[in-house]
Amino acid sequence: MSMSYAVKNLAQGSRELIAFRIGEQEFSVNIMSVREIRGWTQATPMPHAPSYILGVINLRGAVLPIVDMAARLGMKQAEPTARHVIIVAQVKTKIVGLLVEAVSDILTITDENIQPVPEISSDIEKQYARGILAIDKRMICMIELDALFPDKESEAA
């Protein structure tokens, strides 16, 4: 469970996460992988793309694939509205847009805040979930983006 990649040291051993909502659930990703947060933009569908890729948008001249995070996490596919946001994030060497319902928080956590992923979780969940944060009666699943998009899939995007 060690996370040895570069994190901004606010205090010894602390890191910042961006929390976001999909349906009634909250998830978080390391803030260091987030490049920007922008409003929903209609994506142009791409033929033969995986079902969780909504399409692509033009981001200042670059083609940005948009991933429906609800569909990618095995939930009901999103029906994007003006309230949805796109988290532009770096996954390995690629930049992707993650469609979520809303960004809910910026969290500063330490390892003591992280609970292990429950044993009852599916194998798929265990691949990308790095822990559960129990904060103020909220349960927030920590996602490792690099694990959510194995090499073949990040190439597809």
Steps between C-alpha positions, in 0.01 A plus 500: 500500500800730482452799276853601422429727205562872542255675729493857617620491860268730692594340826711189544325211324191693391360528150218677323215330318217632285167342600218468248150362489344238276141430601488462878864391523816703548840417356836676509818520295841642579499872428845467342344318200236773446583766241173697502128479566263628232131503419332231292554530126320277250740230381528377142443121502783278377425178309617176662589672829438313829146561634628725781670741253238764419710644220752779463504878545737769378701631794699800375591320179561158655264204464385394848319167550210525748449205736160448661623421852163352601518248214873436561427418864223256404209730581211623284627705205484876554257725320711818502336831586634853534565419868750223421871583498805362327810439709796523262754257639827335409486121484850365444616696191152589370266787585133396532177670604306331780128576492358523855184651648678752720826570676407495868817576693875537520623279781829501687557154643767292666542123492310479831184617318513208256307180578566182300259407220244252644555133419151479348602733217514356150833414341451788258453743789812370672704574187438876513379575855790597728300546816191650656496835677249531782467877548209678671250215445611480136656194338731598214668238281859589402564418134838435343453630143797309358341174622155597366641530149740214424743564213280352225207715605696824529628428147138460383417842646 
